Structure formats: C-alpha cells, structure tokens
Amino acid sequence: MRPVPRSHVRAVPPDLRIADTPVAAVLRVACERGPLARDEAAKATGLSVATVNRQVTALLGEGLLRERADLTSSGAVGRPRIPFEVNHEPYLTVGIHIGALVTGIVAVDLRGRVLGAVEIPTPTSGQDEALTQIARSARQFAARWRGRQALWVGVALGGRVDAATGRADHPRLGWHEAPVAEIVGAGLGLPVSVADHVEAMAASELLLASQRPGAAGTAGSSLYFYARETAGVAVTIDGRVHTPSGGPGSIVHLPTGSSARCSCGATGCLEATVSDRAVVAAAVAAGILTGAGTRPTVADVYRAAQAGSIPAHEILVERARILGRTVAVLRDLFNPDRVILGGQAFTEYPAGIPHVADAFAQASALARKDIRITGFGNRVQEHAAAVVSLSALYSDPLASIRRATLR
C-alpha cells in the first residue's frame, strides 16, 4: 500500500445488503460453505448448474475463487465435482471503526474473518490531522501481513455520514463535513467506503453471520439497537439495511425521565443517561470512583460491580432498565420480526441482561418475538468496520476486484 494524491480518491458507497446477482450468490455460498462442489452450490443458491459454472469460471479468472482438486471424491469424474472455495489467502481488506474515544483497526480476509485487530486512542487534533493519523496507523498495521494484498478500506463511524462522498459530521469529535474517504483512501492508496457504524453493525448480522452458529435470519425485518458511548438504531428489511438518503436517524435525545444533563441543554436524553461517560460520571458522583490519579473509565465501574460493589451494580442495573424500556418503545413502534441488541452496554456486564429483559417485558405492549444479544459480543465495532470494507466486493465481486487490483 502506498499513499496516493487525495484527488485520485473516489468514495464507493457501501452496499449493505445481501446482493441477489448470480455472481454475488456464488461468492457468498463459497464464503459460507466452501469448499463445495458446483452442484452443491447450485442447490444452495437456487441457480442452475450451468449458471453456477459460468460464475465460478469468472471468479476463478479474477482470483477470487480457487479449486481444491485435492478434495475431489474418489471416483468422481469431471470438473463439476472439483470443490471450490474463496481464495482468501492472497488478500485482505482493512476496516476502521472511529469511536468517540477509541479507534479500532482490523485486517479481514475475504471470508469476513478477522485476521488481527488493534486499538488506538481517537486523535483529538483537528479533523484532517486526526484522519491522517488514523490512516497512517491503519497503513502500518495492514503492512504486517506482507504476503497479502490489501484490496479495500472501509470506515465506520457515528454521526451523519454521506456515503456517496465519504464525508461525515461527528459532533462528539467536532467534525463537520470531514473528508473521511478522501484522507483515509489517499493514506492507504485503496478504494474506500464509509458508512454509519450502526447501519454497518446491522449489515454484519446479514453478511458475516456465517461465522456464528444460531445467527438471526435475514428474511423479514430486524431492528438493531446499539449502545455504548452513544446509542443508535438501524432497520433491516428482507436482507437490506435501510439507509435513508438523508443519513441515519438519531435516538440520542429520546427522553428517559432521568435527571442527567445533556449537552443540548435538556435533561434525561438517552445518550446523556446511558453512555459510558454517563455511567462513569454517576460512579464518581456516588463515590465509587474517586476521579483522582488516572482518569476513571467504564471498565472501572464494571470491575467494581463484579467485585461486589452494590452501588456500582445499581448504577449498571439502572442503565439496563432504561435501555430495556427504550428498546421496548422502539420495538413497539416498528414492530420488527426480530430485535438484535449490540454494544458493550449490553455485552460487558451480563448481570444487567435480566434487568434489560424485565424492563422490556414491562414496557412493551406487543407479544414477545425474537429478541437476542448479538453473537459478535464485544467485537461489534470490529465487524462493523469489516463489513464496510467487504461490502463492495460482496455486492459486485468482479467489478470490485478489477478496481482494487488495477488501481
């Protein structure tokens, strides 16, 4: 990877859906079930064997698939019985999740499996300089895999994202129309896609679910609810993440009835009540954390609660109850087929989950359906970044690999 002039970078909007073209279907089944034979791929995709043969030939020609003659069954005759799989070893993509406090960087293979990850403090300098520093760190991290060619970089972040231009507003960081795609793409010398992080998390449930047993289905509708340092929702309908043209909506100022003061001047806004920094502030105010010496973090609150601190436990339980009630309100509003809860506000303190469930049950007026915690656990940010880096390749494999390798 070598930096390129910023003028050479063009953002490619991420395609956060299960693509239905034959070539995308064949690549997807190879990611999920490979190695497999062509007749098996035909059965899994609903395509004819002839159609599968054409797509496999095209994908082999571009280096995205490889045949495994060593796995051919004894006595089998003819190419259709030679298994094929994703040619994942020569390539990787780079995913970046820019959080309010921490930025995560991941290297991902073409099957969506994370090869490695690192976290850095999100730079607090001006937006251009911060993005330049992030791109430099990502380039250095990806260079560790010397035997692999980087194909794409995907960036997921909160705030308001214009996927067409790759620019973003991030109020917590003070960014306005930050040229995310331009700077990151130039810094790594790669095609780049940028997405809202909660929409990307919802997409990971669609496109990377094969990594997890018992994953939620893709038919019908899903509501993805995220909470950590901020809170957000995304809606998925029949295998496609709903991405409004004006950018994602916001739930950060939903009223909760709490007395927490929000930066907007109101009290009781959701983010000001349930965010990690709100939990830390409550713990300091209660004398659980002193605030002296090193800056306290939400991990200190978790540790105190796990060590038996009743006040710390009560603070986390109160957050869990507020989250449960908020999820219930949104679930009753949208009435999706399933609800998926993601983010460390749910996954880092398992003792709070029963309180989320109880509050949800008390606040919801509808019959309970499929409600679950994401199977990605505390790695949702990694997989959000990963899916943005892979979405173009998964949606239009042939055009994307040509763009990536001919740059």
SULZI-V698289 format. One line per field, one symbol per residue. phi: phi as a letter, one per 30 degrees, with the letter a starting at -180 (. if undefined). Layout:
BEGIN
phi: ???
END
This chain:
BEGIN
phi: .bebdeddcbdcedcdaddcdeddddddddddbddaddddddddciddddddeddddddddcidbbdcddcddeidbjdecddbadddddbabccbcccdcbccbbcbdddicddabbbbddecdeddddddddddddddddddcddccdcabbbcadicccddcicbcbedcicbhddddddddddcibebbbbdddddddddddccdddbdidddcdibbccccbadbbabbccbhibddbeddjddbcdcedcidcddcddjdcideddccdeddddddddddidcdicidddbddddedddddjddededdddddedddddddddddddchddabbcbjddccdbedddeddddddddcdccddccbbdeddhdcddedddddddcdddddbedddddddccd
END
